[in-house]
Amino acid sequence: MSNIEKKEKNLNQLIDKLNSLSLSYSQPNYEIEKIRTEKNELFRKKNEIEKKNQELMREHKYLKEKIKNLQLEVSKKSKIEDKFDQDIEELSQETENLVSEIDKWQM
């Protein structure tokens, strides 16, 4: 962001300088037109950069939200997996107890 802000600041300074140029200088008309063309090009580039920045900010927000949702989903699945593992462990323990009881009865 700071890079974009620096570029924007530089563009604005250049535009200000171009605007402050006085037409009283004895510059040929083609140079004045060249400066105007450059000024318009700088405005156009600035607008493009601002538009791209807004698009990137929207995309960043969308992706950030998506990551958050995925993290929640992973967390939920992890909790379910932990519960499943715990249930399996309990069933395994019950099975061992039942086998032990059966062995006692068979003796």
CNS distance restraints for C-alpha pairs under 8 A (distance, minus, plus):
assign (resid   1 and name CA) (resid   5 and name CA) 6.18 0.50 0.50
assign (resid   2 and name CA) (resid   6 and name CA) 6.01 0.50 0.50
assign (resid   3 and name CA) (resid   7 and name CA) 6.22 0.50 0.50
assign (resid   4 and name CA) (resid   8 and name CA) 6.03 0.50 0.50
assign (resid   5 and name CA) (resid   9 and name CA) 6.01 0.50 0.50
assign (resid   6 and name CA) (resid  10 and name CA) 6.12 0.50 0.50
assign (resid   7 and name CA) (resid  11 and name CA) 6.05 0.50 0.50
assign (resid   8 and name CA) (resid  12 and name CA) 6.05 0.50 0.50
assign (resid   8 and name CA) (resid  46 and name CA) 6.87 0.50 0.50
assign (resid   9 and name CA) (resid  13 and name CA) 6.13 0.50 0.50
assign (resid  10 and name CA) (resid  14 and name CA) 6.12 0.50 0.50
assign (resid  11 and name CA) (resid  15 and name CA) 6.05 0.50 0.50
assign (resid  11 and name CA) (resid  42 and name CA) 6.87 0.50 0.50
assign (resid  11 and name CA) (resid  46 and name CA) 7.34 0.50 0.50
assign (resid  12 and name CA) (resid  16 and name CA) 6.05 0.50 0.50
assign (resid  13 and name CA) (resid  17 and name CA) 6.17 0.50 0.50
assign (resid  14 and name CA) (resid  18 and name CA) 6.11 0.50 0.50
assign (resid  15 and name CA) (resid  19 and name CA) 6.04 0.50 0.50
assign (resid  15 and name CA) (resid  39 and name CA) 6.34 0.50 0.50
assign (resid  15 and name CA) (resid  42 and name CA) 7.69 0.50 0.50
assign (resid  16 and name CA) (resid  20 and name CA) 6.08 0.50 0.50
assign (resid  17 and name CA) (resid  21 and name CA) 6.41 0.50 0.50
assign (resid  18 and name CA) (resid  35 and name CA) 7.29 0.50 0.50
assign (resid  18 and name CA) (resid  39 and name CA) 6.99 0.50 0.50
assign (resid  23 and name CA) (resid  27 and name CA) 7.77 0.50 0.50
assign (resid  27 and name CA) (resid  31 and name CA) 6.41 0.50 0.50
assign (resid  27 and name CA) (resid  32 and name CA) 6.85 0.50 0.50
assign (resid  28 and name CA) (resid  32 and name CA) 6.71 0.50 0.50
assign (resid  29 and name CA) (resid  33 and name CA) 6.14 0.50 0.50
assign (resid  30 and name CA) (resid  34 and name CA) 5.98 0.50 0.50
assign (resid  31 and name CA) (resid  35 and name CA) 6.14 0.50 0.50
assign (resid  32 and name CA) (resid  36 and name CA) 6.23 0.50 0.50
assign (resid  33 and name CA) (resid  37 and name CA) 6.06 0.50 0.50
assign (resid  34 and name CA) (resid  38 and name CA) 6.16 0.50 0.50
assign (resid  35 and name CA) (resid  39 and name CA) 6.02 0.50 0.50
assign (resid  36 and name CA) (resid  40 and name CA) 6.09 0.50 0.50
assign (resid  37 and name CA) (resid  41 and name CA) 6.09 0.50 0.50
assign (resid  38 and name CA) (resid  42 and name CA) 6.09 0.50 0.50
assign (resid  39 and name CA) (resid  43 and name CA) 6.28 0.50 0.50
assign (resid  40 and name CA) (resid  44 and name CA) 6.15 0.50 0.50
assign (resid  41 and name CA) (resid  45 and name CA) 6.12 0.50 0.50
assign (resid  42 and name CA) (resid  46 and name CA) 5.99 0.50 0.50
assign (resid  43 and name CA) (resid  47 and name CA) 6.17 0.50 0.50
assign (resid  44 and name CA) (resid  48 and name CA) 6.21 0.50 0.50
assign (resid  45 and name CA) (resid  49 and name CA) 6.09 0.50 0.50
assign (resid  46 and name CA) (resid  50 and name CA) 6.16 0.50 0.50
assign (resid  47 and name CA) (resid  51 and name CA) 6.09 0.50 0.50
assign (resid  48 and name CA) (resid  52 and name CA) 6.12 0.50 0.50
assign (resid  49 and name CA) (resid  53 and name CA) 5.99 0.50 0.50
assign (resid  50 and name CA) (resid  54 and name CA) 6.21 0.50 0.50
assign (resid  51 and name CA) (resid  55 and name CA) 6.28 0.50 0.50
assign (resid  52 and name CA) (resid  56 and name CA) 6.07 0.50 0.50
assign (resid  53 and name CA) (resid  57 and name CA) 6.07 0.50 0.50
assign (resid  54 and name CA) (resid  58 and name CA) 6.22 0.50 0.50
assign (resid  55 and name CA) (resid  59 and name CA) 6.15 0.50 0.50
assign (resid  56 and name CA) (resid  60 and name CA) 5.90 0.50 0.50
assign (resid  57 and name CA) (resid  61 and name CA) 6.15 0.50 0.50
assign (resid  58 and name CA) (resid  62 and name CA) 6.18 0.50 0.50
assign (resid  59 and name CA) (resid  63 and name CA) 6.05 0.50 0.50
assign (resid  60 and name CA) (resid  64 and name CA) 5.94 0.50 0.50
assign (resid  61 and name CA) (resid  65 and name CA) 6.19 0.50 0.50
assign (resid  62 and name CA) (resid  66 and name CA) 6.16 0.50 0.50
assign (resid  63 and name CA) (resid  67 and name CA) 6.07 0.50 0.50
assign (resid  64 and name CA) (resid  68 and name CA) 6.25 0.50 0.50
assign (resid  65 and name CA) (resid  69 and name CA) 6.25 0.50 0.50
assign (resid  66 and name CA) (resid  70 and name CA) 6.15 0.50 0.50
assign (resid  67 and name CA) (resid  71 and name CA) 6.07 0.50 0.50
assign (resid  68 and name CA) (resid  72 and name CA) 6.31 0.50 0.50
assign (resid  69 and name CA) (resid  73 and name CA) 6.19 0.50 0.50
assign (resid  70 and name CA) (resid  74 and name CA) 6.10 0.50 0.50
assign (resid  71 and name CA) (resid  75 and name CA) 6.07 0.50 0.50
assign (resid  72 and name CA) (resid  76 and name CA) 6.18 0.50 0.50
assign (resid  73 and name CA) (resid  77 and name CA) 6.18 0.50 0.50
assign (resid  74 and name CA) (resid  78 and name CA) 5.99 0.50 0.50
assign (resid  75 and name CA) (resid  79 and name CA) 6.25 0.50 0.50
assign (resid  76 and name CA) (resid  80 and name CA) 6.25 0.50 0.50
assign (resid  77 and name CA) (resid  81 and name CA) 6.03 0.50 0.50
assign (resid  78 and name CA) (resid  82 and name CA) 6.10 0.50 0.50
assign (resid  79 and name CA) (resid  83 and name CA) 6.18 0.50 0.50
assign (resid  80 and name CA) (resid  84 and name CA) 6.10 0.50 0.50
assign (resid  81 and name CA) (resid  85 and name CA) 6.14 0.50 0.50
assign (resid  82 and name CA) (resid  86 and name CA) 6.16 0.50 0.50
assign (resid  83 and name CA) (resid  87 and name CA) 6.14 0.50 0.50
assign (resid  84 and name CA) (resid  88 and name CA) 6.17 0.50 0.50
assign (resid  85 and name CA) (resid  89 and name CA) 6.17 0.50 0.50
assign (resid  86 and name CA) (resid  90 and name CA) 6.21 0.50 0.50
assign (resid  87 and name CA) (resid  91 and name CA) 6.13 0.50 0.50
assign (resid  88 and name CA) (resid  92 and name CA) 6.00 0.50 0.50
assign (resid  89 and name CA) (resid  93 and name CA) 6.17 0.50 0.50
assign (resid  90 and name CA) (resid  94 and name CA) 6.17 0.50 0.50
assign (resid  91 and name CA) (resid  95 and name CA) 6.02 0.50 0.50
assign (resid  92 and name CA) (resid  96 and name CA) 6.22 0.50 0.50
assign (resid  93 and name CA) (resid  97 and name CA) 6.23 0.50 0.50
assign (resid  94 and name CA) (resid  98 and name CA) 6.11 0.50 0.50
assign (resid  95 and name CA) (resid  99 and name CA) 6.09 0.50 0.50
assign (resid  96 and name CA) (resid 100 and name CA) 6.09 0.50 0.50
assign (resid  97 and name CA) (resid 101 and name CA) 6.17 0.50 0.50
assign (resid  98 and name CA) (resid 102 and name CA) 6.12 0.50 0.50
assign (resid  99 and name CA) (resid 103 and name CA) 6.11 0.50 0.50
assign (resid 100 and name CA) (resid 104 and name CA) 6.29 0.50 0.50
assign (resid 101 and name CA) (resid 105 and name CA) 6.33 0.50 0.50
assign (resid 102 and name CA) (resid 106 and name CA) 6.17 0.50 0.50
assign (resid 103 and name CA) (resid 107 and name CA) 6.39 0.50 0.50
